[in-house]
Amino acid sequence: MAKVYLCHIDKNTHNITDSKMNNDKLLEQVTVKAQSWLGDGYDEETKAEVRRMLEADDKTELIESFYKDLEFGTGGLRGIMGAGSNRMNIYTVGAATQGLANYLHEAFPDMPQISVAVGHDVRHNSRKFAEIVANIFSANGIKVYLFDSFRPTPELSFAIRQLGCQSGVNITASHNPKEYNGYKAYWSDGAQIIAPHDVNIIDHVNRIKSAKEIKFEGKPELIEIIGEEMDNKFLAAIKTLSLDPEVIKRHADLKIVYTPIHGTGVKLVPDSLRNYGFRNIIHVPEQDIPDGSFPTVDSPNPENASAMAMAIEKAKEVGADLVVASDPDADRIGCVIRDNNGEYQLINGNQIVMILMNYIMLRNRELGLLKGNEYVVKTIVTTETIKAIAENQNVKMFDCYTGFKWIANVIRDLEGTERYLGGGEESYGFLAEDFCRDKDSVSAISLMAEICAWAKDRGLDFNKMLQEIYLKNGYSHEEGISVVRPGKTGAEEIQKMMVDFRANPPKQLGGSPIVIVKDYADLNCTDLRTGKVTKMDFPTTSNVLQFFTEDNTKISIRPSGTEPKIKFYIEVHDTMKDLDDYARCNADAVAKISVIKKDLGI
């Protein structure tokens, strides 16, 4: 008897019967789908893996691998590697590429030569997938610029713009665990794809019913290898972002510990720091080794303290002024500073964005560069303190959805009329430039080192500088909680949680009544004090729910677009009386967030 452990079974007999019927129907559907992968067009290795799953007593893996097709989310295509329609493999990658190629021909019917750029990270199968992508594009008559080896994600975005490409693909799963890989699709402006192109591409992908429809045989004459020349152009462009070269000269020996966490950042981040003028870059040798198994960490995510542990140990050993890291595809930045007690402390993504935004706006003002048409961008789940900083500098601020494709969308809309100063999100992403249209740890780390030198020149350490930002703009404390629910039942549970929060929203959180509800699924903003409902101005709807309380607490709830989790973002506010009041604000905020989590049932 086949064993299936996927569907929830309720206590009453009627629901047990229904669940068994659902299980039997689901198993029948995935079996038919899996058997189609045993036909022509699939290689023997894939067929052997599918047979193993079909013949296994426990059908959980079979169902997880075939119960749905991988879909584009906020970061594109992403999933566990293996055989199956819900897995990353040469066929799901191939179908996505064939669909994108078909759409490019439709979108640019009169272009003599459509071109794309293709890059990849250090993960297992990434080079293989990238070469398959290049082959499929070329087989469809599309010119391909393929990087000679792994590169940071932002350089792929930069290359698309430099080369005048119509699209691009980067094979990466960002900071996900080693079992994952992914596929990020880009448009001609170097930004990840949004509507209408994403919907149109998915439509073209869905039209592909068989692996035999994928053109795997490439045309080598249409594939051009790129590398060092593009690296140099990218680094030169990043150097132009420096706002105080003289302060770097005075602190060129700043002790900077950097780790790429086995990822692509090792290619460019140290070079960029040296290009800025820093001479004392201290490596974590074990983590300089590119390795898709990420052997020295449980998770290659620089927002986790455990991923930064080796870098912190190195910092203690050498007495570092700054500790920075990038995730495996080098689009996210991690940062460690000394706290009031001199201990190395990981700061969060909101604080990273605050520090970078504050410096860029402040230095632009000091240099007389603010003309009144400047703006910054943050995502709706990122701290509202950014808004306060921008208002105090008389700089416009725009909110957008989570994901840098939406920050890029704002840049696109304002290009030629307003000057972009920077954009960031709480998930450790920042973009200081508009010559690239995806978050960029290479430029962010370079600027963070410059800020460290700038602060030191004024007799400040990073911690005191951060506290001064809070003192001037209002104190905020944020905590993100991810509730992981993998698999089919997990997706159903996440969906139910969102339905329940909409149907039965909390009346208060942390002792303060909820006064504003923003539901991005219908773009309604409801003022509970007056009952007034207004429409929010966003380019599309999104499955995000926000609660604002009377005391300015903000709660955001959204399912992840790339991972099997639902995310809760809690942000509380306070007023600092002076710098000595920081510890009190911090303690009160931690206690309040603990209460809010209980109120939310998480």
C-alpha positions in Angstrom: 0.0 0.0 0.0 1.4 3.4 -1.0 2.0 5.8 1.9 1.1 9.4 1.6 1.8 11.9 4.4 0.7 15.2 2.9 -2.9 15.9 3.6 -4.2 17.0 7.1 -6.7 14.4 8.5 -9.3 15.9 10.9 -10.7 13.9 13.8 -14.2 13.3 12.5 -14.8 10.3 10.2 -16.3 12.3 7.4 -13.2 14.5 7.0 -10.9 11.4 7.2 -12.8 10.0 4.2 -12.6 13.2 2.3 -8.9 13.4 3.0 -8.3 9.9 1.8 -10.2 10.6 -1.4 -8.1 13.8 -1.9 -4.9 11.8 -1.4 -5.9 9.1 -3.8 -6.9 11.7 -6.5 -3.7 13.7 -6.0 -1.6 10.6 -6.2 -3.3 9.5 -9.4 -2.7 13.0 -10.9 1.0 13.2 -10.1 1.5 9.6 -11.2 0.2 10.4 -14.6 2.3 13.5 -14.8 5.4 11.7 -13.6 4.9 8.9 -16.1 5.0 11.5 -18.9 8.6 12.2 -17.9 9.5 8.6 -18.9 8.8 9.3 -22.6 10.9 10.7 -25.4 12.7 14.0 -24.7 14.0 13.1 -21.2 17.5 11.8 -20.5 18.1 8.5 -18.8 19.3 10.0 -15.6 16.0 11.9 -15.2 14.0 8.8 -16.1 15.8 6.7 -13.5 15.1 9.3 -10.8 11.4 9.4 -11.8 11.1 5.6 -11.7 12.7 5.5 -8.3 10.0 7.9 -7.0 7.2 6.0 -8.7 8.3 2.7 -7.3 8.9 3.9 -3.7 6.4 2.9 -1.0 6.4 6.4 0.4 4.9 8.7 -2.3 5.7 11.9 -0.5 8.7 12.8 -2.6 6.8 11.9 -5.8 3.9 14.3 -4.9 6.2 17.1 -3.8 8.2 16.8 -7.1 5.1 16.8 -9.4 2.1 18.2 -7.7 2.6 21.6 -9.4 4.9 23.4 -11.8 7.5 25.9 -10.6 6.1 29.5 -10.9 7.7 32.9 -11.2 7.6 34.8 -7.8 9.1 38.0 -6.5 12.6 36.6 -7.4 11.7 34.5 -10.5 11.9 30.7 -10.6 13.3 29.0 -7.5 13.1 25.5 -6.1 14.9 22.4 -4.8 17.0 20.6 -7.5 15.9 17.3 -8.7 13.6 15.5 -11.2 10.0 16.7 -11.5 7.9 19.7 -12.7 8.2 21.3 -9.2 12.0 21.0 -9.1 14.9 22.8 -10.7 16.3 20.7 -13.5 17.3 21.0 -17.1 13.7 20.6 -18.2 12.1 23.2 -16.0 15.0 25.5 -16.8 14.7 24.6 -20.4 10.9 25.2 -20.6 11.4 28.6 -18.9 14.1 29.6 -21.4 12.2 28.3 -24.4 9.1 30.2 -23.3 11.2 33.4 -22.7 12.9 32.9 -26.2 9.5 32.6 -27.8 8.2 35.7 -26.1 11.3 37.7 -27.0 10.6 37.0 -30.7 7.0 38.1 -30.2 8.0 41.3 -28.2 10.8 42.3 -30.7 9.5 41.1 -34.1 11.5 43.7 -36.1 14.8 43.5 -34.3 17.5 42.0 -36.6 19.4 40.4 -33.7 17.8 39.9 -30.3 20.5 39.5 -27.6 20.6 38.3 -23.9 23.1 38.1 -21.2 23.5 35.0 -19.0 25.2 34.6 -15.7 25.3 32.2 -12.7 26.4 31.8 -9.1 28.5 29.1 -7.4 25.7 26.6 -6.7 25.7 23.0 -7.8 24.5 22.8 -11.4 24.6 26.5 -11.9 27.2 26.5 -14.7 25.4 23.5 -16.3 22.0 25.3 -16.2 23.6 28.6 -17.5 25.2 26.8 -20.5 21.8 25.1 -21.2 20.1 28.4 -21.1 22.7 29.8 -23.5 22.3 26.9 -25.8 18.5 27.2 -25.9 18.6 30.9 -26.6 21.2 30.5 -29.4 19.2 27.6 -30.9 16.3 30.1 -31.2 18.5 32.5 -33.1 19.2 34.8 -30.1 22.7 36.2 -29.5 24.0 35.3 -26.0 26.6 37.0 -23.9 27.7 34.3 -21.4 29.9 35.1 -18.4 33.0 32.9 -18.4 32.4 31.8 -14.7 30.3 32.8 -11.7 29.6 36.5 -11.1 27.6 38.7 -8.7 23.9 39.1 -9.7 24.2 42.9 -10.0 26.9 42.6 -12.6 24.4 40.6 -14.8 22.0 43.5 -14.5 24.7 45.9 -15.4 25.8 43.9 -18.4 22.3 43.8 -19.9 22.3 47.6 -19.9 25.9 47.9 -21.1 25.4 45.5 -24.0 22.0 46.8 -25.0 20.4 43.4 -24.5 16.7 42.8 -24.6 16.7 40.3 -21.7 18.9 38.3 -19.4 18.9 35.3 -17.1 20.9 34.6 -14.0 21.0 31.1 -12.5 21.0 31.6 -8.7 19.0 30.8 -5.6 20.4 33.8 -3.7 20.7 32.9 0.0 18.6 29.7 0.0 20.0 26.5 1.3 22.3 24.4 -0.8 19.5 22.1 -2.1 18.0 25.0 -4.1 18.7 26.7 -7.3 16.9 29.4 -9.2 16.3 31.3 -12.4 16.0 35.1 -12.4 14.7 36.6 -15.6 15.5 40.3 -16.6 14.2 42.7 -19.1 16.1 45.3 -21.3 16.4 47.8 -18.5 18.4 45.4 -16.4 15.5 44.9 -13.9 13.8 41.6 -13.0 10.7 41.0 -15.1 7.3 42.4 -14.0 3.9 42.7 -15.7 3.0 42.4 -18.5 6.1 40.6 -19.5 6.1 38.1 -16.6 2.5 37.0 -17.3 3.3 36.8 -21.1 6.4 34.7 -20.5 4.5 32.3 -18.2 1.8 32.0 -20.9 4.5 31.0 -23.4 6.1 28.6 -20.9 2.7 26.9 -20.3 2.2 26.4 -24.0 5.2 24.0 -23.9 3.7 20.6 -23.4 6.7 18.4 -24.0 10.4 18.4 -23.5 10.7 17.7 -27.2 9.5 21.3 -27.9 12.6 22.7 -26.2 15.5 23.4 -28.5 18.5 22.2 -26.6 21.0 22.1 -29.5 22.9 25.4 -29.3 24.6 27.4 -32.0 28.1 28.2 -30.8 28.5 31.0 -33.2 25.8 33.0 -31.4 27.4 32.6 -27.9 30.0 35.1 -26.9 32.0 34.7 -23.7 32.4 37.8 -21.5 34.3 38.4 -18.3 37.1 40.7 -17.2 36.3 43.6 -19.5 32.8 43.8 -18.0 34.2 43.4 -14.5 36.4 46.5 -15.0 33.5 48.6 -16.4 31.3 47.6 -13.5 34.0 48.4 -10.9 34.7 51.7 -12.6 31.0 52.7 -12.4 30.8 51.7 -8.7 33.8 53.9 -8.0 31.8 57.0 -9.2 29.4 56.5 -6.3 32.1 57.5 -3.7 31.0 60.7 -2.0 34.2 61.4 0.1 37.4 60.0 -1.5 39.5 62.3 0.7 38.2 60.7 3.9 39.2 57.3 2.5 42.7 58.5 2.0 42.9 59.5 5.6 41.7 56.1 6.7 43.0 53.8 4.0 44.2 51.3 6.7 40.7 50.8 8.1 40.5 47.2 9.2 37.7 45.6 7.1 36.9 41.9 7.5 35.0 40.6 4.5 33.5 37.2 3.7 31.7 36.1 0.5 30.3 33.0 2.4 31.6 30.8 -0.4 29.8 32.8 -3.0 30.4 35.1 -6.0 31.3 38.2 -4.0 34.9 37.0 -3.8 35.2 38.0 -7.5 34.5 41.7 -7.1 34.0 42.9 -3.6 37.6 43.0 -2.5 38.6 44.6 -5.8 36.0 47.3 -5.3 37.2 48.0 -1.8 40.7 48.3 -3.1 39.5 50.5 -6.0 37.9 52.8 -3.5 41.3 53.1 -1.8 41.1 50.7 1.2 44.3 48.8 1.7 43.6 46.6 4.7 41.0 44.0 3.6 41.1 41.0 5.8 39.7 37.7 4.4 38.2 34.7 6.0 40.2 32.1 4.0 37.9 29.1 4.5 35.0 31.1 3.1 36.8 32.6 0.2 36.5 29.2 -1.5 33.6 29.1 -3.9 31.5 26.1 -3.0 27.8 25.4 -3.6 27.7 23.1 -0.5 28.5 26.1 1.7 30.5 23.8 4.0 31.3 26.3 6.9 27.7 27.4 7.5 24.3 25.9 8.1 22.7 28.6 5.8 24.6 31.0 3.6 22.4 33.9 4.6 24.3 37.0 6.0 21.3 38.1 8.0 21.8 35.1 10.3 24.4 35.5 13.0 25.6 31.9 12.6 26.6 32.7 8.9 28.8 35.6 10.2 30.4 33.7 13.1 33.7 33.0 11.3 34.0 36.6 10.2 33.3 37.8 13.7 36.0 35.6 15.1 38.4 37.0 12.6 37.3 40.5 13.5 38.0 39.8 17.2 41.4 38.4 16.3 42.5 41.5 14.3 40.4 44.2 16.0 38.5 45.0 12.9 36.7 48.3 12.5 34.0 46.8 10.2 32.8 43.3 9.3 30.9 42.9 6.0 29.6 39.9 4.0 27.7 39.2 0.9 25.3 36.3 0.2 26.1 33.6 -2.4 25.1 35.7 -5.4 26.4 38.9 -3.8 23.3 41.0 -4.0 22.6 41.1 -0.3 24.9 42.7 2.3 25.5 41.6 5.9 27.2 44.0 8.4 28.6 43.7 11.9 29.5 46.7 14.1 30.7 47.1 17.7 28.0 47.8 20.3 28.2 50.1 23.3 30.2 47.4 25.1 32.7 46.9 22.3 31.2 43.6 21.3 30.6 42.7 17.6 26.9 42.9 16.9 25.0 42.0 13.7 22.8 44.9 12.6 19.6 44.2 10.7 18.6 45.1 7.1 16.6 48.1 8.2 19.6 49.6 10.0 21.8 48.9 7.0 19.4 50.8 4.7 19.1 53.6 7.3 22.8 54.1 7.5 23.3 54.1 3.8 20.4 56.3 3.0 21.3 58.8 5.8 24.9 59.1 4.5 24.0 59.5 0.9 21.4 62.2 1.5 23.6 64.0 4.1 26.7 64.0 1.9 24.7 65.1 -1.1 23.4 68.0 1.0 26.9 68.8 2.2 28.3 68.8 -1.3 25.5 71.0 -2.6 24.1 68.4 -4.9 20.5 68.4 -3.7 18.5 70.4 -6.3 15.0 69.4 -5.2 14.3 66.6 -7.7 16.0 63.8 -5.7 14.2 60.8 -4.3 14.8 57.5 -2.5 12.7 54.3 -2.5 11.9 51.7 0.1 9.6 48.7 0.2 6.4 48.8 2.2 7.8 46.3 4.8 10.9 48.4 5.4 11.2 50.7 8.4 9.2 54.0 8.4 12.3 55.7 9.8 13.6 55.9 6.2 10.7 58.2 5.5 11.6 60.4 8.5 15.2 60.7 7.4 14.1 61.7 3.9 11.6 64.2 5.2 14.4 65.8 7.4 16.6 66.1 4.3 13.7 67.4 2.1 14.1 64.4 -0.2 11.1 62.6 -1.7 10.5 59.0 -0.7 8.5 56.4 -2.5 7.1 53.1 -1.2 6.9 50.0 -3.4 6.3 46.3 -3.1 8.8 43.8 -1.8 11.4 42.9 -4.4 13.9 45.0 -6.2 12.0 44.7 -9.4 9.6 47.2 -7.9 12.3 49.6 -6.8 13.6 49.3 -10.4 10.1 50.1 -11.6 10.1 53.4 -9.7 13.5 54.2 -11.2 12.1 53.4 -14.7 9.1 55.6 -14.2 11.1 58.6 -13.0 14.1 58.2 -15.3 15.1 61.5 -16.9 13.0 63.7 -14.6 14.1 62.8 -11.1 17.5 61.9 -9.6 17.7 58.5 -7.8 19.8 58.5 -4.6 19.2 55.0 -3.4 16.7 52.3 -2.6 16.6 49.5 -0.1 14.6 46.8 1.6 14.7 45.2 5.1 15.9 41.9 3.7 19.5 43.2 3.5 19.3 44.6 0.0 20.4 48.1 -1.2 21.0 49.8 -4.5 23.0 53.0 -4.6 23.1 53.3 -8.4 20.8 53.4 -11.4 23.3 51.9 -13.9 22.3 48.6 -12.3 18.7 47.7 -11.5 19.0 45.0 -8.9 20.3 45.1 -5.3 24.0 45.3 -5.2 26.3 44.2 -2.3 29.4 45.3 -4.2 28.5 49.0 -4.2 26.7 48.7 -0.8 29.8 47.2 0.9 32.1 49.8 -0.7 29.9 52.6 0.5 29.6 51.0 4.0 33.4 51.0 4.3 33.4 54.7 3.2 30.8 55.5 5.8 32.9 53.8 8.5 35.9 55.9 7.5 33.7 59.0 7.4 32.3 58.3 10.9 35.8 57.7 12.2 37.0 61.0 10.8 34.4 62.6 13.0 35.3 60.7 16.1 32.3 58.4 15.9 32.0 54.7 15.7 29.2 53.0 13.7 27.1 52.4 16.8 27.1 56.0 18.0 26.3 57.1 14.4 23.3 54.8 14.3 22.1 56.1 17.7 22.4 59.7 16.4 20.2 58.7 13.4 17.6 57.4 15.9 17.9 60.5 18.1 17.2 62.9 15.1 14.7 60.8 13.2 12.9 58.8 15.9 13.7 55.4 17.4 12.4 52.2 15.7 13.0 48.6 16.3 12.1 45.8 13.9 11.8 42.1 14.0 11.0 39.7 11.2 9.5 36.3 11.9 9.3 33.6 9.2 6.9 30.8 9.8 8.0 28.0 7.5 5.4 25.6 6.0 7.0 23.5 3.2 5.2 21.4 0.6 1.6 21.3 -0.6 0.0 21.3 2.8 2.3 24.1 3.8 1.1 26.3 0.9 -2.5 25.6 1.9 -1.9 26.4 5.5 -0.2 29.7 4.5 -3.1 30.6 2.3 -5.5 29.8 5.2 -3.6 32.1 7.6 -3.9 35.0 5.2 -7.7 34.3 4.8 -8.1 34.2 8.6 -6.2 37.5 9.2 -8.4 39.2 6.7 -11.6 37.7 8.0 -10.8 38.1 11.7 -8.2 40.8 12.1 -6.9 41.6 15.6 -8.4 44.6 17.4 -5.2 45.6 19.1 -1.5 44.7 19.2 0.8 45.3 22.0 -1.9 47.1 24.0 -2.5 49.7 21.3 -5.7 49.6 19.1 -5.4 49.1 15.4 -6.4 52.3 13.6 -5.4 51.7 10.0 -5.6 48.5 7.8 -3.9 48.4 4.4 -4.8 45.4 2.3 -2.8 45.3 -0.9 -4.9 42.4 -2.3 -7.6 45.0 -3.1 -5.5 48.2 -2.5 -8.0 49.3 0.2 -6.7 51.5 3.0 -9.3 51.5 5.8 -9.3 54.0 8.6 -11.0 52.2 11.5 -11.5 55.4 13.4 -13.7 57.0 10.7 -14.6 54.0 8.5 -13.2 55.8 5.5 -11.8 53.6 2.8 -9.3 55.0 0.2 -7.6 53.4 -2.7 -3.8 53.1 -2.6 -1.7 53.9 -5.7 0.2 50.8 -6.6 0.9 49.3 -10.1 -0.8 46.0 -9.2 -2.3 44.1 -6.3 -0.3 41.9 -3.9 -1.0 39.4 -1.2 0.1 41.7 1.7 -1.7 42.8 4.8 -0.7 45.7 7.1 -2.0 46.8 10.5 -1.0 50.2 12.0 -1.7 50.9 15.6 -2.5 54.1 17.5 1.1 54.2 18.9 2.7 53.9 15.3 3.4 50.2 15.5 3.4 48.6 12.0 2.7 45.0 11.3 3.1 43.6 7.8 2.1 40.0 6.8 2.9 38.4 3.5 3.7 35.0 2.1 7.1 34.7 0.6 7.2 34.7 -3.2 10.3 32.5 -3.4 10.3 30.3 -0.2 7.7 28.1 1.6 7.1 30.6 4.4 4.8 33.3 5.6 6.6 36.4 6.9 5.6 38.8 9.7 7.3 42.2 10.0 6.9 43.9 13.3 8.0 47.5 13.7 7.6 49.6 16.9 8.5 53.2 17.5 9.6 55.4 20.4 11.2 58.7 21.1 14.8 59.0 22.3 15.4 61.8 24.8 19.1 61.7 24.4 21.9 59.2 23.4 21.8 57.6 26.9 18.1 56.8 26.3 19.0 54.2 23.6 19.2 51.3 26.0 15.9 52.0 27.5 14.2 52.3 24.1 15.7 49.1 23.0 14.6 47.1 26.1 11.1 48.5 25.9 10.9 47.6 22.2 12.0 44.1 22.7 9.4 43.6 25.5 6.7 45.1 23.3 7.5 42.9 20.3 7.3 39.9 22.5 3.7 40.8 23.5 2.8 41.5 19.9 4.0 38.1 18.8 1.7 36.5 21.3 -1.1 38.7 20.1 -0.5 37.4 16.6 -0.2 33.8 17.7 3.3 33.4 16.3 
